[in-house]
Amino acid sequence: LLVAVSDAATSPADATSGNDSLVSIDTPIVASHNRLLDEQSAVVRERAIPWEGYQKAGLITEVELQLIRQFEKTPTENLKDSGEKYVQLFLELLKKLVRNDTLQNILVLLEDKLFVSDEALVPFYAIARVDSDAVYGPFI
């Protein structure tokens, strides 16, 4: 159960006050393991995505390309150290790009981010507060 609570809130009922500055995770996230989905995710991770082609076509910036390449080298370390930066990057890419294989790759990267730790949701909430067009907004 994910509950957004205010600075002064002490219970989920207090969270409706409108001041959502903290996120409390009462129950840890449990991954649902499905061998078929795990295999499909592994296949998606192995596909080469033409990031340089996207950059040359003007679909992504040079800075975005550099972040993607840096992330590909050490994803776990980058997610722990700069999670919000990468969540924002992936969400922006979802808005800009349309190729099915690329979107699948980005969604798998976001899934990886979610399962790093229970605190991995915090950047999603932070971004949703400032970006009303966040693609996952209706789920929060």
Salt bridges, closest charged atoms under 4 A:
GLU52 OE1 - ARG69 NH2 2.59
GLU64 OE1 - LYS96 NZ 2.67
GLU72 OE1 - ARG69 NH1 2.31
GLU92 OE2 - LYS95 NZ 3.68
ASP101 OD2 - ARG99 NH2 2.69
ASP112 OD1 - ARG45 NH2 2.57
ASP131 OD2 - LYS95 NZ 2.80
